[in-house]
Amino acid sequence: MLSNSPNLGHRGAAVRLMFLSLLICYAVGSSEKTSQNKDEIHVIHKNKLDLREIVFVIQSQSNSFHVKQAERQRADLLEQAQSLTANPPVVLLLHSLSDNEGDWSILPLLPSLSHSFEKNSSWIVFLEEETHVNVVTLLHVLVKFDKDKEWFLGKPLHDEESTIIHHYAFAENPSNFKYPDFAAAWALSFPLVVRLANKVRDEPLKSDFTIDLKHEIALYIWDNGKGTHLTAVPQLCTEPKDSPLARHCATTLSKVPPVCGEPVKKEDLFVAVKTCRKFHSERVPVIKKTWEKEALFLEYYSDHSDPSIPTINLGVPNTERGHCGKTFAILQRFLSSAVPNTKWLVIVDDDTLISLPRLRVLLSCYDPSEPVCLGERYGYGLSQGGYSYITGGGGPAPRTTLKTF
């Protein structure tokens, strides 16, 4: 998600026995919980890992909905910590640490984190807004690793085959390289944080583009084989929180996405499909047979007018690289009186399959009066004061761009 995007216009959740039984159950449960907490504290002290040695960084965003999600996550972590110790850990919200646009890409932030927490901390644990942490289980995991050594911990992912988004890295055997699933949380020991921070400080980051952060961070840490490899931790999971498979997990995910209210109405969405002449007969028919019927307002924009679809020629020629001209022309048309006045603009590539009903549910979580862009975030030159942008889609992983006005 991209927040703080420019605002482009105004368009714009008797029974005494039973009672006594409940009291007894509560008393027994409270007693068991107290005993369990004492055992857990004993384990923590025995292994000499204080909860205050962990810095939690929630990879939060500045949009109001995401701020609430992150604050709820922080409150849960602190509540769990309170039952274990009187001294809470540090829990940081990524979006609030500085005004640097590149902080979401983590690496530019490491020098600051190292400087602030090196003396008293042993681990930094990064987690997404939707990641639930069982603090006790996480402590039991971390005490297994020597905090004075370099560790990069996570749930490993790997490519089945070389991919363009990873610049065909490890083409001969792509499954050899492991990178962390951010949704399961991932952790760095402070000796590694310090070394990486010094490297970031002394050597400018080489990559201009940030397009798959988890893979790029793992590559940076791996450092052509001279650095630290990802260590797989089975307790870092993406199982649903209430799943039987999650009993051993230190991290889990919510089973269902948040429901924030009634779905956005069909009449509040205007859908713009980007296409070109060579795909009129190949891709457009698929849209018409699948999800087009869910859109109340939809137009196809192309480099050629075809009344049989129909398509609208925006006067922008199709190009192999760089599609800003067509997108800008769509924005201008949306702001004109030529299309219905709606709260949301959805820009979709012609090879995108999308569930508009699910999208309308998702959009209920966002305030259309805020200037906001939703999509898959990429970055350009983030370590040198660059900028974030939404990927336009296409290829094996098409995406959707949404804007409010």
C-alpha positions in Angstrom: 0.0 0.0 0.0 1.2 3.5 -0.7 0.1 6.3 1.6 0.5 10.1 1.4 0.1 10.1 -2.4 -0.8 13.3 -4.0 -4.5 14.2 -3.9 -5.5 14.5 -7.5 -8.9 16.0 -7.1 -12.1 16.3 -5.0 -14.1 13.3 -6.5 -14.7 12.0 -5.0 -17.0 -1.5 12.1 -31.9 -21.7 39.7 -28.4 -21.1 37.7 -26.2 -20.8 40.8 -24.6 -24.2 40.1 -23.5 -23.0 36.7 -22.3 -19.8 38.2 -20.3 -21.6 40.9 -18.8 -23.9 38.2 -17.7 -20.9 36.2 -16.1 -19.4 39.3 -14.2 -22.7 40.0 -13.1 -22.9 36.4 -11.9 -19.3 36.5 -10.0 -19.9 39.7 -8.3 -23.0 38.4 -7.5 -21.4 35.1 -6.0 -18.4 36.8 -4.0 -20.6 39.1 -2.7 -22.6 36.1 -1.9 -19.5 34.2 0.0 -18.0 37.2 2.0 -21.3 37.5 2.6 -21.3 33.7 3.9 -17.7 33.8 6.3 -18.5 36.6 7.7 -21.5 34.7 8.0 -19.3 31.6 9.9 -16.6 33.5 12.2 -19.2 34.9 13.1 -20.5 31.5 13.7 -16.9 30.3 16.1 -16.1 33.1 17.8 -19.5 33.0 18.7 -18.9 29.4 19.7 -15.3 30.0 17.5 -13.7 27.4 15.6 -10.7 28.8 12.5 -9.6 26.9 14.0 -6.1 27.0 16.8 -7.4 24.7 14.3 -7.8 21.8 13.4 -4.8 19.6 10.2 -5.5 17.7 9.7 -3.5 14.5 6.2 -3.6 13.0 6.4 -2.9 9.3 3.6 -0.4 9.5 2.3 2.3 7.1 1.0 5.8 7.6 -2.5 5.3 6.3 -5.1 5.5 9.1 -6.3 1.9 8.7 -2.8 0.5 8.7 -1.9 2.6 11.7 -4.8 1.1 13.7 -3.7 -2.4 12.7 -0.1 -1.7 13.8 -1.2 -0.1 17.1 -3.4 -3.1 17.8 -0.4 -5.4 17.2 1.8 -3.3 19.5 -0.8 -3.4 22.2 -1.0 -7.2 22.0 2.8 -7.6 22.3 3.0 -5.3 25.3 0.1 -7.0 27.0 1.8 -10.4 26.6 5.0 -8.9 27.8 3.3 -7.5 30.9 2.4 -11.0 32.1 6.0 -12.0 31.9 8.0 -9.0 33.2 7.5 -5.5 34.5 10.0 -4.2 31.9 8.4 -4.2 28.5 10.4 -4.6 25.2 10.7 -1.9 22.7 8.0 -2.1 20.0 8.5 0.3 17.1 6.1 1.3 14.3 8.2 1.5 11.1 6.2 4.4 9.5 6.8 6.6 12.5 10.6 6.3 12.9 11.5 9.1 10.4 10.4 11.0 7.4 12.7 9.1 5.1 10.7 7.7 2.2 13.0 4.7 2.0 12.5 3.4 5.5 10.0 0.8 4.4 12.9 -0.9 2.5 14.6 -1.6 5.9 18.2 -1.4 4.9 18.5 2.5 5.0 17.1 2.3 8.5 19.7 -0.1 9.9 22.3 2.5 10.9 19.8 4.3 13.0 18.5 1.1 14.7 22.1 0.0 15.3 23.0 3.3 16.9 19.9 3.5 19.1 19.7 -0.1 20.4 23.1 -1.8 20.0 24.2 -1.4 23.7 21.2 -3.0 25.3 19.6 -5.3 22.7 20.3 -8.7 21.3 17.7 -9.2 18.6 15.6 -7.2 16.1 12.4 -9.0 15.2 10.5 -7.6 12.1 6.9 -8.5 11.6 4.0 -7.4 9.4 0.8 -5.8 10.7 -1.1 -9.0 10.3 1.5 -11.2 12.0 0.5 -12.5 15.5 3.3 -13.2 17.9 3.3 -15.7 20.8 5.9 -13.9 22.9 6.7 -16.9 25.1 7.2 -19.3 22.2 9.3 -16.7 20.4 11.6 -16.4 23.5 12.0 -20.2 23.6 13.1 -20.0 20.0 15.6 -17.2 20.3 17.3 -18.6 23.4 18.5 -21.5 21.2 20.7 -19.2 19.2 23.9 -17.6 20.5 23.0 -13.9 20.6 26.7 -13.0 20.3 27.0 -14.4 16.8 25.5 -13.3 13.5 22.0 -14.9 12.8 19.4 -14.3 10.1 16.3 -16.2 11.1 13.1 -16.7 9.2 10.7 -19.0 7.4 12.5 -19.8 4.2 11.1 -19.3 0.7 12.8 -20.2 -2.5 12.1 -19.9 -6.3 11.1 -23.1 -8.1 12.6 -21.6 -11.3 14.5 -18.4 -12.1 12.1 -15.4 -12.3 12.3 -12.0 -13.9 11.3 -10.2 -10.6 14.5 -11.6 -9.1 16.5 -10.8 -12.2 16.9 -14.5 -12.9 19.2 -14.9 -9.9 20.6 -18.3 -9.3 19.3 -19.4 -12.7 21.2 -22.8 -12.6 19.6 -23.8 -9.3 17.2 -21.1 -8.0 15.9 -23.3 -5.1 19.4 -23.1 -3.5 18.8 -19.5 -2.4 16.5 -19.0 0.6 14.8 -15.7 1.6 12.4 -15.0 4.4 8.6 -14.9 4.3 7.9 -11.5 5.9 4.4 -12.6 7.0 6.0 -15.2 9.4 8.3 -12.5 11.0 12.1 -12.5 10.6 14.9 -11.7 13.0 18.5 -10.4 13.0 20.9 -10.8 15.9 22.6 -7.5 16.8 26.1 -8.5 15.8 24.7 -8.9 12.3 22.7 -5.7 12.6 25.9 -3.8 13.5 27.9 -5.2 10.6 25.1 -4.5 8.1 24.6 -1.0 9.5 28.3 -0.2 9.0 28.2 -1.6 5.5 25.1 0.5 4.6 26.8 3.6 6.1 30.1 3.1 4.3 29.0 1.6 1.0 26.1 3.2 -0.9 23.4 0.7 -1.7 23.9 -0.4 -5.3 20.4 -1.4 -6.5 18.3 1.4 -8.0 15.0 -0.5 -7.9 13.3 -2.2 -4.9 10.8 -4.6 -6.3 10.8 -7.7 -4.0 12.1 -6.5 -0.7 12.4 -9.8 1.1 14.5 -11.3 -1.7 16.7 -8.2 -2.0 17.4 -8.0 1.7 18.4 -11.7 1.8 20.8 -11.1 -1.1 22.3 -8.1 0.6 22.9 -10.1 3.8 24.2 -13.1 1.9 26.7 -10.8 0.2 27.8 -13.1 -2.7 28.3 -15.9 -0.3 30.5 -14.0 2.1 27.8 -13.0 4.4 25.1 -14.8 6.5 22.7 -17.3 5.2 19.1 -17.5 6.2 18.5 -20.0 9.0 15.2 -21.8 8.9 13.1 -21.6 12.0 10.1 -24.0 11.9 8.3 -22.0 14.7 8.1 -19.0 12.5 4.8 -19.9 10.7 2.1 -18.5 8.5 -0.5 -21.0 9.7 -3.9 -19.6 10.7 -3.9 -18.6 14.4 -6.5 -21.2 15.4 -5.2 -24.1 13.3 -4.1 -27.3 15.0 -0.9 -27.0 12.9 -0.1 -23.8 14.7 0.4 -25.3 18.2 4.2 -25.2 18.0 4.3 -21.8 16.2 5.7 -18.5 17.6 4.0 -16.6 14.8 0.7 -17.1 13.1 -1.7 -15.2 10.8 -5.3 -14.2 11.1 -7.6 -16.7 9.4 -9.6 -14.1 7.6 -8.9 -10.6 6.4 -10.4 -7.7 8.4 -14.0 -6.8 7.8 -14.4 -3.1 8.3 -18.0 -2.5 7.4 -20.3 -2.8 4.4 -18.6 -3.4 1.1 -18.0 -0.3 -1.1 -21.0 0.1 -3.4 -20.6 -0.8 -7.1 -21.5 2.8 -8.1 -18.4 4.1 -6.1 -15.9 2.3 -8.4 -14.8 3.3 -11.8 -12.7 0.6 -13.6 -10.1 1.6 -16.2 -8.7 -1.3 -18.2 -5.4 -0.6 -20.0 -5.0 -2.5 -23.3 -3.6 -2.2 -26.8 -4.6 -3.2 -30.3 -2.7 -6.5 -30.4 -4.5 -7.8 -27.3 -8.1 -6.8 -28.3 -8.9 -10.3 -29.5 -6.7 -12.2 -27.0 -7.1 -10.7 -23.6 -10.2 -8.5 -23.6 -12.5 -11.5 -24.3 -11.3 -13.1 -21.1 -12.2 -10.1 -19.1 -15.6 -10.0 -20.7 -16.3 -13.6 -19.9 -15.1 -13.4 -16.3 -15.1 -10.3 -14.1 -16.4 -7.5 -16.3 -20.0 -8.2 -15.3 -19.1 -7.2 -11.7 -18.3 -3.6 -12.7 -21.0 -1.0 -13.0 -18.7 1.5 -14.6 -15.9 0.3 -16.8 -14.0 1.5 -19.9 -11.2 0.0 -22.0 -8.4 2.3 -23.0 -6.2 1.5 -26.0 -4.0 2.9 -28.7 -6.8 2.0 -31.2 -10.5 2.7 -31.2 -12.5 -0.5 -31.6 -16.3 0.0 -31.4 -16.9 -3.7 -31.1 -15.4 -3.8 -27.5 -15.6 -0.7 -27.3 -12.2 0.8 -26.6 -11.3 4.5 -26.3 -8.1 5.8 -27.9 -6.4 8.2 -25.5 -4.0 9.3 -28.2 -1.0 7.7 -26.4 0.9 5.1 -28.5 1.6 1.7 -27.0 5.2 1.3 -25.8 7.3 -1.7 -24.6 8.7 0.3 -21.6 7.2 3.1 -19.6 3.4 3.5 -19.5 3.1 6.7 -17.5 1.6 8.5 -20.5 -1.4 6.3 -20.7 -1.9 6.3 -17.0 -1.7 10.1 -16.9 -4.3 10.3 -19.7 -6.6 8.0 -17.7 -6.3 10.2 -14.7 -7.1 13.3 -16.7 -10.2 11.6 -18.2 -11.3 10.4 -14.8 -11.2 13.9 -13.5 -13.3 15.2 -16.4 -17.0 15.1 -16.8 -16.7 12.3 -19.4 -17.0 9.5 -16.8 -19.2 9.0 -13.7 -18.3 10.7 -10.5 -17.0 7.9 -8.2 -14.9 7.7 -5.0 -12.5 5.1 -6.4 -10.6 4.7 -9.6 -9.3 1.1 -10.3 -6.7 0.9 -13.0 -6.2 -2.7 -14.3 -4.0 -4.2 -17.0 -5.7 -6.4 -19.6 -4.1 -9.5 -18.3 -5.4 -9.0 -14.7 -7.9 -11.3 -13.2 -9.6 -9.5 -10.3 -12.5 -10.2 -7.9 -14.3 -6.9 -7.7 -16.6 -8.2 -4.8 -13.6 -9.0 -2.7 -12.0 -5.7 -3.7 -15.1 -3.8 -2.5 -14.9 -5.6 0.9 -11.2 -4.6 1.1 -11.9 -1.0 0.3 -14.4 -0.7 3.1 -11.3 -0.5 5.4 -10.1 2.7 3.8 -11.4 6.2 4.1 -12.0 7.6 0.6 -11.6 11.1 1.9 -7.9 10.5 2.5 -5.5 10.8 -0.4 -4.3 7.2 -0.8 -3.0 4.8 -3.5 -3.3 1.1 -3.1 -1.2 -1.5 -4.9 2.1 -3.3 -4.9 4.8 -0.9 -3.9 8.1 -0.6 -5.7 10.9 1.8 -5.0 13.4 3.8 -7.0 16.7 5.1 -5.5 15.3 4.8 -1.9 18.7 5.1 -0.3 19.4 8.3 -2.2 16.2 10.1 -1.4 14.2 8.5 -4.2 10.5 7.7 -4.3 7.9 4.9 -4.1 5.5 3.9 -6.9 2.9 1.3 -7.7 3.9 -1.3 -10.2 1.7 -1.3 -13.3 1.4 -5.0 -13.6 1.7 -7.3 -16.6 3.7 -10.4 -17.1 3.2 -13.4 -14.7 1.9 -11.3 -11.8 -0.5 -8.6 -12.9 -1.6 -6.1 -10.3 -4.2 -3.5 -9.8 -3.8 0.2 -9.0 -6.4 2.1 -7.0 -6.7 5.7 -6.2 -9.1 7.9 -4.2 -10.0 11.5 -5.1 
